[in-house]
Amino acid sequence: MLGAIEAGGTKFVCGVGDAEGSREMVVVSTGDVATTMGAVCRFFTDAMERHGPIRAFGVGSFGPLELDPASPAFGRITTTPKPGWRDVDIPRWLHSAFGLPVAIDTDVNAAAVAEAQMHGVDQLAYVTIGTGIGVGLVANGCTQKGMGHPEAGHLLVRRFPSDTGFAGVCPFHGDCLEGMASGPAIKARWGTSLDALRSYHPAWVQQAYYVGQLCASLILMHAPERIVLGGGVMQQECLFPLVRTATLQALADYCANWNEDTAARCIVPPRCVEPSGLVGAYLIAEAECSRPSNLEYLV
Amino acid sequence: MLGAIEAGGTKFVCGVGDAEGSREMVVVSTGDVATTMGAVCRFFTDAMERHGPIRAFGVGSFGPLELDPASPAFGRITTTPKPGWRDVDIPRWLHSAFGLPVAIDTDVNAAAVAEAQMHGVDQLAYVTIGTGIGVGLVANGCTQKGMGHPEAGHLLVRRFPSDTGFAGVCPFHGDCLEGMASGPAIKARWGTSLDALRSYHPAWVQQAYYVGQLCASLILMHAPERIVLGGGVMQQECLFPLVRTATLQALADYCANWNEDTAARCIVPPRCVEPSGLVGAYLIAEAECSRPSNLEYLV
């Protein structure tokens, strides 16, 4: 049995079980660090009494995270604006409490791992469009990390031709992808969320234009076998055909592999039933069990 | 001893030796397929008489290439506009002539492998800016491939604010990165190459703006430890500081790891002395020797 956490800015989803399914799950709302991590650790302690021992923990966390194994700050949340969470080391909390191996990656990279397994591919992009826009990438079967980790939600996009008056909501870039197409951007521009707008409202085509530009850039930069689009905004299923069309328009027949059929098969909603990030956390915990731990420094 | 080819649209650079250096190199200009491959095979036959047997071949080739090992067309050049070279299968030519293992990847992916080894990193982007713009990527120590391979030279870029009159030269996208910042784009816009323009000519800052946008997108999408900028256009060394500044401006302090020091250390010219693509071809040949061949179908 494994322990998994999808650690988000508003809630921590915790589970025991494995990637096939959780035996038990709990949601802890994200408050101050000590209260939140206290509640998380109590859940795992209690769950072990009911279900037996945990072999390892996997964490898919909000970030940015330090993921360079050579860094003394490995596993920490770094420059988050979330009060109190800067420099928090979730793996260390878990390791101190339970003395077990802990693996960590970004929430979106964990989700990408889960979706890659569900789709049976090794090259995949997972995109979540909600309060922000996050992108997790699996390349050659491993999550994409290097100097930092991908932050493709902040891609600089071209503006939709008629979209000239809106400055965008990203505090760093103004009109980057997140600034133009996240949930808060949609609300700031139209005064409501997409689902409250009629199907012929220009908001839909405009939203698809931006998401399609991200998909085209992912194809040109990453050559994914699947692009999985999740998050609250993408729960509007009617966005998918519009996004596929916008993606192909942006590629302009340059990539021979991409046509209507490919787009229908490869630009898709998430397949995981439980949250993809939680399923991914089980998978990275499992992988951690099968290799020498890189977390000796935690002891 | 290994055999290596950097196969380009104007010339094939062939060598025998290993990634430490070639014992002998030859340049064959790219003509019709039979003449070109005939000359290439003669070189390797003669070189083996002088230097002894070759264990395997590595090819870094122009493309697009089919790199899906499950495809019957694996190893072929696909939709190239180069007359006569569509569907050409360089590995099959070599295998028919010599009966040895052959590994193939794109020219830019091979170059990325070589530069990753030179820099001692596993996450790297190699960019060449010349007749076209090509990008090779190493992720987790392997080259980036999936559905197709990266074609990040065709990234859709934002225009430099004052760059309004020029339509771009890309036959697919017009004003994508290659359409705006390749050698032919520079010539079409300014009537000359960059090196003929004075240091205060606006062409320099504009060129750096586009290349910096590529670097920022690579950082956001790929988190490379190094971005290596090569090719004829980047031989103008004074572009490097301008590109670094443009990259940081595009990121707008979003990526905590990237500052002036990182940019100076990580956005750099190629380190390989021999062509990076040739060195990479030796490295992929070497890797091919150490695993079961996936080229049985060639027999």
Interface residues (C-beta under 8 A of the other chain):
Chain A: P64 T78 T79 V121 D122 Q123 L124 V135 L137 A139 N140 C142 Q144 K145 G146 M147 G148 H149 P150 E151 A152 H154 L155 L156 V157 R158 F172 H173 Q213 A216 S217 L218 I219 L220 M221 H222 A223 P224 E225 A250 A252 D253 Y254 C255 A256 N257 W258 T262 C266
Chain B: P64 T78 T79 V121 D122 Q123 L124 V135 L137 A139 N140 C142 Q144 K145 G146 M147 G148 H149 P150 E151 A152 H154 L155 L156 V157 R158 F172 H173 Q213 A216 S217 L218 I219 L220 M221 H222 A223 P224 E225 A250 A252 D253 Y254 C255 A256 N257 W258 T262 C266
